[in-house]
Amino acid sequence: MPRARSRRDVSGRKSKVIIQIAAIAFFLLVWQLVTMTQLIGLPTPITTFEAFYSLLITPEPVLGRTLLEHARASITRVLDSALIAFALAIPLGIAIGWYTRFDYFASTLIEIFRPIPPLALIPLVYALFMTYGNTVLLAQLFIVALAVFLPTVVTIVEGVKSIDPIIIDAAKTLGARGNQLLQKVVFYASIPSIFAGIRIGLGIGWASIVAAELIGGSGTGLGYFIMTMYQVGGRMPELISGIIMIGIIGFLMNEGILWLQHRVIRWA
Amino acid sequence: MGINHDGLILKDVTKVFDDFTAIDKVSFTASEGEFVCIIGPSGCGKTTVLRLVAGLVAPSSGSLSINGTPISGPGSDRGMIFQEYALFPWRTVRDNVAFGLEIKGVSKKARDERVDRYLRLVGLSEFEARYPYELSGGMKQRVAIARVLANEPTVMLADEPFGALDVQTRRQMQEEFLNIWKSERKTILFVTHSVEEAIFLADKIVLLSAKARSVKRIMSVELPRPRERLDAEFSALHEAVLA
């Protein structure tokens, strides 16, 4: 039985890669066709990728940095914020999901804050951190941490609530009580939803850091790069290169978490 | 109280959920080492009786006790086997069986010895490193049985444990379960909706009625073991239970 399963997995993975390549080829083809109609001022894929490639290794003259340097600035910010957010969201999510009274309390607050787009808080947060030397960075970290925290905690709470009650009953009849139940059963049973929460949170965090960089006097970062390329006269190949970089990094982050999840969860 | 404090005693046990009466004044006993089957149609409260004895739910009225001690919550002296196996998917076979001993704080060495013993008893020693998803239904239920036995409970509760298995595996598991019971001498409370299974296994059958939500009849099964399903006496008893 396990052997048949792994064989199917291998051929499944091969066809998955082929289909993924086909999807990208399809996108590039549509892009090329749109540029050929000349209805909008879109550069061709070739022009764009030439710019993308040279931006990877040579600094862009206006800001004096390569695209990779901007990417690293954004990634560092989002990971710093995300780590803070996860450190809070994982224990809180488990506690909220497990203790009904705490759920009533915390979920009320979470559901009030959740509909507010974190980006709507940017002006407020900038104003709040005005007196600090590094206002922009602090505000960005705060907004991204909030953007990551809320969906992550909600996903974990739902995961804990959907643990099969029979597993809990089994643990109780084997003698597990209170904290033992939490540490030896609820925590492990929540690991799949913790990964789901991390994946969703990181995706949303990545989207928000780029948006947060668009606004502030950030100096570095992919969002700031895109905005600058627009402001210096709509330099399309550079601008689109920044956007492609955002997409690639977002995709790789997601794949990275999935890879880690596969390593950790060996039991399914 | 009464004179006899031995074994498991249920006296006028009633359980009401909101406004729904799951069981109404159920009384029966299981003496030490006795194999008791609870049978009855779906929805007669069989599972509720087990959950009460396990201490997973509290009775609305009436009393439950083991060797004179009232049941007031779940405890490792009453192990439970579930139809859905209820294994911990993130633990290997070995670590599933070790769970209760870990909880009790038994030393690694003593734990390993006991786990080895019960893995051998259920014939799963060579599968100890597997995860539950890699096992068949029958093997999963063996793990669940070893997991309960490792805790060395006085009472084993089984909630239709073989209900999800095919007929062949089911019969094999019944035989093995009887052998384990003979060697370990636990008191067993075994819920099933199969009259045949109950007659094959039990010393005593408690028949619950769906209408009254209470004990309809208690019958002892005097047939010598190993029992043959095709025996005339077996069939006669089968008819008697259904009557």
Interface residues (C-beta under 8 A of the other chain):
Chain A: M1 P2 D164 I166 I167 D169 A170 A171 K172 T173 L174 G175 A176 Q180 K184 V185 Y188 A189 I191 I265 R266 W267 A268
Chain B: R51 A54 G55 L56 P74 G75 S76 R78 G79 M80 F82 E84 A86 L87 F88 P89 W90 R91 F99 G100 E102 I103 K104 Y131 P132 Y133 E134 S136 A144 R147 V148 N151 L157
